[in-house]
Amino acid sequence: RGPPPSQRRANNANRGKTFLAEEDIEFLSI
């Protein structure tokens, strides 16, 4: 709980979209 990516993942969870969160992680990996 500190880096922006963590907050983004929380936002995705709030939306109720797990697949979206996974895509976000891949985007951050790039």
Secondary structure, DSSP 8 states (H G I E B T S, - for coil): --SHHHHHHHHHHHHT-HHHHHHHHHHHH-
